[in-house]
Amino acid sequence: MKISFADSSAYDSPPVETYYSNMSTRSWYWAHMRGAYFYQTNFDYLKRIALRNQTDEVRIQVTLRTDPNNKYDKRAIGIRWEGRLLGYVHRTVAYKMQWHINYLELRGMEIECPALVRFKGGEFDEARLANASPSQRRILANEYEFHAYVALPTVSILEKDTDWKLVKQRLTEVWQEAPDEIKSSLIGTDLYENKKLGRWLQKVRTQIPEAGIPDTRDTSQLPKQLYDFFQEQRMLRHEELTKKRREQIIEAINSGMLLTHIARQLHASTSTIKSVAQNAGLTIATSTKNKQSKTSRVDRCIHAVNMAKEGKTHKEIANILRVSLSTVEKLISDGRFYLEPNLYPQRVIDARNYKYTPWKAKRLSPTQKSRIKRDMNYLQENFPRILK
């Protein structure tokens, strides 16, 4: 069954490519056939008709069909006349029309459009033929130019002829029954590279013929309407997973799990976990082991200083604490600071700066940053006035 949105009155309008400012008020417009010169042999038949009728213009009826096997554009829409390919619709227009063409094809219908071909040269160039030799005449007769136009339906008139709301409703019903694996594949995978979704769509396309799903596993061929539909489903799926993940994090925090354990188990970043805890007004459990290790290090530093005051050598202190000589030097240096921080003004200044302007610490090495942070925490607990 063929349907048409433009009748023979279209030929009364100038056959030039026109793009009107308000296409919603029109049902068709003239457009050039793209790539027509690659199929000039198919225009030879039309040229013979023009010669037989002694005219340089041929009016024909063409049909629009999708061309999913086109290696240059998977969304291409071919313009055909009596089974012969004459050219294509411009790719920017084809992208918007593809779904509507699929929709009609799956319902056993195709769009028929008026087309106009104007020839120039060849047998029509009488002035050149009159002064040419017989051999030149044969060459000139086969050399001709032509301009091909087609009266395309506007996207607005195609949308009026299709019930997208009903199609979307049917798509949603089938999508709700899809395996969870297919739904999850929308997250973290580009829609045009989603092979799982492509295989599933090819399998269910016969269940919803009105959806106009292409018969291919390549999701890069999805029409704009279907692409927008699955983008919407991706957002809904993301919101659903985000809500579920938030509930899992809250449940883990309430159970008393540590921050690092939650991050490892739920594959979430520590910043995300802290944000969820802050919004929910919860406190994340902290490890007593970390507190003990911090306290024990301060005690070890002070113990190392006391042993040095008693006259023990660094080697003897290293043997007692079971550490290296270089570590003993660090322990004694930190211990002296912990006992009398006023004697080390630069370390106090660094700790104070880290407390009030922590972003400046980005310039420091990880080792320096760790030491300054440790100093700040110790002073905040034992000498809070120094940091003011």
C-alpha positions as CSV (number, residue, x, y, z in Angstrom):
1,M,0.0,0.0,0.0
2,K,1.3,3.4,-1.0
3,I,0.6,6.7,0.7
4,S,1.4,10.1,-0.6
5,F,1.6,13.5,1.1
6,A,2.0,15.5,-2.2
7,D,-0.1,15.3,-5.3
8,S,0.5,16.4,-8.9
9,S,0.0,20.1,-7.9
10,A,3.5,19.9,-6.5
11,Y,4.8,20.3,-10.0
12,D,3.3,23.8,-10.2
13,S,5.8,25.0,-7.6
14,P,9.4,25.8,-8.6
15,P,11.5,22.6,-8.4
16,V,14.2,24.1,-6.3
17,E,15.5,23.0,-2.9
18,T,13.5,25.0,-0.3
19,Y,13.7,25.1,3.4
20,Y,10.8,27.1,4.9
21,S,11.0,28.8,8.2
22,N,7.8,27.2,9.5
23,M,7.7,23.6,8.2
24,S,4.9,22.7,10.6
25,T,2.4,24.5,8.3
26,R,3.4,22.5,5.2
27,S,3.0,18.8,4.2
28,W,5.9,18.6,1.7
29,Y,8.9,20.5,0.2
30,W,11.3,20.1,-2.7
31,A,14.7,18.7,-2.0
32,H,17.7,17.6,-4.2
33,M,18.3,13.9,-4.5
34,R,21.7,13.3,-2.9
35,G,24.3,11.1,-4.7
36,A,22.2,11.0,-7.9
37,Y,25.3,11.2,-10.2
38,F,26.6,7.9,-8.8
39,Y,23.5,6.3,-10.4
40,Q,23.6,8.0,-13.7
41,T,23.1,4.7,-15.6
42,N,19.6,4.5,-13.9
43,F,18.8,8.0,-15.2
44,D,19.5,6.8,-18.8
45,Y,16.1,5.2,-18.8
46,L,14.5,8.6,-17.9
47,K,16.6,10.3,-20.5
48,R,15.2,8.0,-23.2
49,I,11.7,8.9,-22.0
50,A,12.6,12.6,-22.2
51,L,13.9,12.1,-25.8
52,R,10.9,10.1,-26.8
53,N,8.6,12.8,-25.5
54,Q,10.8,15.5,-27.0
55,T,11.2,17.3,-23.6
56,D,14.0,18.0,-21.2
57,E,11.9,17.3,-18.1
58,V,10.5,14.0,-16.8
59,R,7.9,13.8,-14.0
60,I,7.8,10.5,-12.1
61,Q,6.5,9.0,-8.8
62,V,9.3,7.6,-6.6
63,T,9.2,5.6,-3.3
64,L,11.2,6.1,-0.1
65,R,12.8,3.0,1.5
66,T,15.3,2.5,4.2
67,D,18.7,1.2,3.3
68,P,20.3,-0.4,6.4
69,N,23.0,-2.1,4.4
70,N,24.4,1.2,3.2
71,K,28.1,1.1,4.4
72,Y,28.4,4.9,4.5
73,D,25.2,5.7,6.5
74,K,23.2,3.1,8.3
75,R,20.2,5.4,8.5
76,A,20.1,6.2,4.8
77,I,16.8,6.5,3.0
78,G,16.9,5.6,-0.7
79,I,14.8,7.1,-3.4
80,R,13.7,4.4,-5.9
81,W,11.8,4.4,-9.2
82,E,10.6,1.1,-10.6
83,G,13.1,-0.8,-8.4
84,R,16.0,1.4,-9.6
85,L,18.0,3.5,-7.0
86,L,18.1,7.2,-8.1
87,G,19.7,8.7,-5.0
88,Y,19.2,9.4,-1.3
89,V,17.5,11.8,1.1
90,H,19.9,14.2,2.8
91,R,21.4,12.5,5.9
92,T,20.2,15.2,8.3
93,V,16.6,14.7,7.1
94,A,16.9,10.9,6.9
95,Y,18.0,10.8,10.6
96,K,14.6,12.3,11.5
97,M,12.5,10.4,9.0
98,Q,14.0,6.9,9.5
99,W,11.7,5.8,12.2
100,H,8.6,6.9,10.4
101,I,9.7,5.1,7.2
102,N,10.3,1.9,9.3
103,Y,7.0,2.4,11.1
104,L,5.1,2.5,7.7
105,E,7.2,-0.4,6.1
106,L,6.4,-2.7,9.0
107,R,2.7,-2.0,8.5
108,G,3.0,-2.8,4.8
109,M,3.0,0.8,3.6
110,E,5.5,2.9,1.7
111,I,5.7,6.6,0.9
112,E,5.2,7.7,-2.7
113,C,6.6,11.1,-3.7
114,P,6.5,13.2,-6.8
115,A,9.9,13.6,-8.4
116,L,11.2,15.8,-11.2
117,V,14.3,15.3,-13.4
118,R,15.6,18.0,-15.7
119,F,18.2,17.2,-18.4
120,K,20.7,19.5,-20.0
121,G,23.2,18.6,-22.7
122,G,23.5,15.5,-24.8
123,E,20.7,15.3,-27.4
124,F,19.1,18.5,-26.0
125,D,22.2,20.6,-26.8
126,E,21.2,21.4,-30.5
127,A,23.7,24.2,-30.9
128,R,26.6,22.0,-30.1
129,L,25.2,19.1,-32.2
130,A,24.8,21.2,-35.3
131,N,28.5,22.0,-35.5
132,A,29.8,18.6,-34.5
133,S,31.1,15.8,-36.7
134,P,29.2,12.4,-36.6
135,S,31.7,10.9,-34.2
136,Q,31.4,14.0,-31.9
137,R,27.7,13.8,-32.1
138,R,27.7,10.3,-30.6
139,I,29.9,11.5,-27.7
140,L,27.8,14.6,-27.1
141,A,24.6,12.6,-27.2
142,N,25.8,10.4,-24.3
143,E,27.1,13.4,-22.3
144,Y,24.4,15.1,-20.4
145,E,23.7,16.9,-17.1
146,F,20.6,16.6,-15.0
147,H,19.1,17.9,-11.8
148,A,16.8,15.6,-9.8
149,Y,14.3,16.8,-7.2
150,V,11.9,15.0,-4.9
151,A,8.9,16.4,-3.0
152,L,9.6,15.0,0.5
153,P,7.0,15.0,3.3
154,T,7.8,17.2,6.3
155,V,8.6,15.5,9.6
156,S,5.6,17.3,11.2
157,I,3.1,15.7,8.8
158,L,4.7,12.3,9.4
159,E,4.4,12.8,13.1
160,K,0.7,13.5,12.7
161,D,0.3,10.3,10.8
162,T,2.0,8.1,13.5
163,D,0.8,7.5,17.1
164,W,4.1,7.7,19.0
165,K,2.4,7.7,22.4
166,L,0.9,4.3,21.6
167,V,4.2,3.0,20.3
168,K,6.0,4.3,23.4
169,Q,3.4,2.6,25.7
170,R,4.0,-0.7,23.9
171,L,7.8,-0.3,24.0
172,T,7.6,0.4,27.8
173,E,5.5,-2.7,28.3
174,V,8.0,-4.9,26.5
175,W,11.0,-3.2,28.2
176,Q,9.6,-3.9,31.6
177,E,9.7,-7.6,30.8
178,A,13.3,-7.4,29.6
179,P,16.0,-9.3,31.6
180,D,17.7,-7.3,34.3
181,E,21.0,-8.0,32.5
182,I,19.8,-6.0,29.5
183,K,18.5,-3.1,31.6
184,S,21.8,-2.9,33.5
185,S,23.7,-2.8,30.2
186,L,22.4,0.7,29.7
187,I,24.6,1.9,32.5
188,G,28.3,2.3,31.7
189,T,28.0,1.4,28.0
190,D,27.6,3.8,25.1
191,L,24.1,3.2,23.6
192,Y,25.6,3.0,20.1
193,E,28.0,0.2,21.2
194,N,25.6,-1.8,23.4
195,K,25.6,-5.2,21.7
196,K,23.4,-6.9,24.4
197,L,20.7,-4.3,23.7
198,G,21.1,-4.8,20.0
199,R,20.6,-8.6,20.2
200,W,17.6,-8.2,22.5
201,L,16.0,-5.6,20.2
202,Q,16.4,-7.8,17.1
203,K,14.7,-10.6,19.1
204,V,11.7,-8.6,20.2
205,R,11.2,-6.4,17.1
206,T,8.4,-8.7,15.8
207,Q,6.5,-8.3,19.1
208,I,6.2,-4.6,18.5
209,P,6.2,-4.1,14.8
210,E,4.7,-0.6,15.2
211,A,7.9,0.5,17.0
212,G,9.9,0.4,13.7
213,I,12.9,-1.3,15.1
214,P,15.6,-2.0,12.4
215,D,16.3,-5.7,11.7
216,T,19.9,-5.5,12.9
217,R,22.0,-5.9,16.0
218,D,23.8,-2.7,15.4
219,T,22.4,-0.1,17.8
220,S,24.1,2.7,15.9
221,Q,21.2,2.3,13.4
222,L,18.6,3.2,16.0
223,P,16.3,5.9,14.8
224,K,16.2,9.2,16.8
225,Q,12.9,8.3,18.5
226,L,14.1,5.0,19.8
227,Y,17.5,6.5,20.8
228,D,15.7,9.1,22.8
229,F,13.5,6.4,24.4
230,F,16.4,4.3,25.6
231,Q,18.3,7.5,26.8
232,E,15.2,8.2,29.0
233,Q,15.2,4.6,30.2
234,R,19.0,4.9,31.0
235,M,18.3,8.0,33.2
236,L,15.4,6.2,35.0
237,R,17.7,3.1,35.5
238,H,20.5,5.3,36.9
239,E,18.1,7.0,39.4
240,E,16.8,3.5,40.4
241,L,20.3,2.2,41.0
242,T,21.4,5.4,42.8
243,K,18.4,5.1,45.2
244,K,19.2,1.4,45.7
245,R,22.9,2.2,46.3
246,R,22.1,4.9,48.8
247,E,19.9,2.5,50.8
248,Q,22.7,-0.1,50.8
249,I,25.2,2.5,52.1
250,I,22.9,3.6,54.8
251,E,22.3,0.0,55.8
252,A,26.0,-0.6,56.0
253,I,26.7,2.5,58.1
254,N,23.9,1.5,60.5
255,S,25.4,-1.9,60.9
256,G,28.7,-0.4,62.1
257,M,30.9,-1.2,59.1
258,L,34.0,0.9,58.6
259,L,34.4,3.4,55.8
260,T,37.0,1.4,53.9
261,H,35.0,-1.8,54.3
262,I,31.8,-0.2,52.9
263,A,33.8,1.2,49.9
264,R,35.3,-2.2,49.2
265,Q,32.1,-4.2,49.5
266,L,29.8,-1.8,47.5
267,H,32.4,-0.5,45.1
268,A,31.7,3.1,46.1
269,S,34.1,5.9,46.6
270,T,34.7,7.2,50.2
271,S,33.5,10.6,49.2
272,T,30.2,9.2,48.1
273,I,29.8,7.3,51.3
274,K,30.6,10.3,53.4
275,S,28.1,12.4,51.4
276,V,25.3,9.9,51.9
277,A,26.1,9.7,55.6
278,Q,26.1,13.5,55.9
279,N,22.8,13.9,54.1
280,A,21.2,11.1,56.3
281,G,22.7,12.6,59.5
282,L,24.7,9.4,60.3
283,T,28.1,8.9,61.7
284,I,30.5,6.4,60.1
285,A,32.2,4.0,62.5
286,T,36.0,4.5,63.0
287,S,38.6,1.9,63.6
288,T,40.0,1.7,67.2
289,K,43.1,0.2,65.7
290,N,43.9,3.5,64.0
291,K,43.4,5.5,67.2
292,Q,45.7,3.0,69.1
293,S,48.3,3.2,66.4
294,K,48.3,7.0,66.5
295,T,48.5,7.0,70.3
296,S,51.2,4.3,70.3
297,R,53.4,6.3,67.9
298,V,53.2,9.4,70.1
299,D,54.1,7.3,73.1
300,R,57.0,5.7,71.2
301,C,58.3,9.1,70.2
302,I,58.2,10.4,73.8
303,H,59.7,7.1,75.0
304,A,62.6,7.5,72.5
305,V,63.3,11.0,73.7
306,N,63.3,9.8,77.4
307,M,65.7,7.0,76.5
308,A,68.0,9.5,74.7
309,K,68.0,11.7,77.8
310,E,69.0,8.7,79.9
311,G,72.1,8.4,77.8
312,K,71.2,5.5,75.5
313,T,72.7,5.6,72.1
314,H,70.6,5.5,68.9
315,K,71.6,1.9,68.3
316,E,70.5,0.8,71.7
317,I,67.1,2.6,71.3
318,A,66.7,1.0,67.8
319,N,67.3,-2.5,69.4
320,I,64.8,-1.8,72.2
321,L,62.0,-0.4,69.8
322,R,63.0,-2.9,67.0
323,V,63.3,-0.2,64.4
324,S,66.0,1.1,62.1
325,L,68.5,3.9,63.0
326,S,66.8,6.3,60.6
327,T,63.5,5.7,62.2
328,V,65.0,6.4,65.7
329,E,66.1,9.8,64.5
330,K,62.6,10.6,63.2
331,L,61.0,9.3,66.5
332,I,63.3,11.5,68.6
333,S,62.7,14.6,66.4
334,D,58.9,14.2,66.6
335,G,59.0,13.4,70.3
336,R,60.8,16.6,71.1
337,F,58.2,18.5,69.1
338,Y,55.3,16.7,71.0
339,L,56.9,17.6,74.4
340,E,57.7,21.2,73.6
341,P,56.0,22.4,70.4
342,N,56.8,26.1,71.1
343,L,60.4,25.3,70.3
344,Y,59.5,24.4,66.7
345,P,57.6,27.5,65.4
346,Q,57.8,26.4,61.8
347,R,56.1,23.1,62.4
348,V,53.4,24.9,64.4
349,I,52.8,27.4,61.5
350,D,52.6,24.5,59.0
351,A,50.0,22.8,61.2
352,R,48.0,26.0,61.6
353,N,48.1,26.7,57.9
354,Y,46.9,23.1,57.2
355,K,44.0,23.6,59.5
356,Y,42.7,26.8,58.0
357,T,43.9,26.5,54.4
358,P,44.2,22.8,53.6
359,W,44.1,23.3,49.8
360,K,47.6,24.8,49.9
361,A,48.9,21.5,51.0
362,K,48.5,20.2,47.4
363,R,51.9,21.5,46.6
364,L,53.5,19.3,49.3
365,S,54.7,15.7,48.9
366,P,52.6,12.9,50.5
367,T,55.2,12.4,53.2
368,Q,55.2,16.1,54.2
369,K,51.4,16.3,54.0
370,S,51.1,13.2,56.3
371,R,53.6,14.7,58.9
372,I,51.8,18.1,59.0
373,K,48.4,16.5,59.3
374,R,49.7,14.4,62.2
375,D,51.1,17.4,63.9
376,M,47.8,19.3,63.5
377,N,45.8,16.4,65.0
378,Y,48.2,16.1,68.0
379,L,48.2,19.9,68.7
380,Q,44.4,20.1,68.3
381,E,44.0,17.4,71.0
382,N,46.7,18.5,73.4
383,F,47.6,22.2,72.7
384,P,44.5,23.7,71.0
385,R,45.4,27.3,71.9
386,I,48.6,27.1,69.7
387,L,46.6,26.6,66.6
388,K,44.4,29.7,67.1
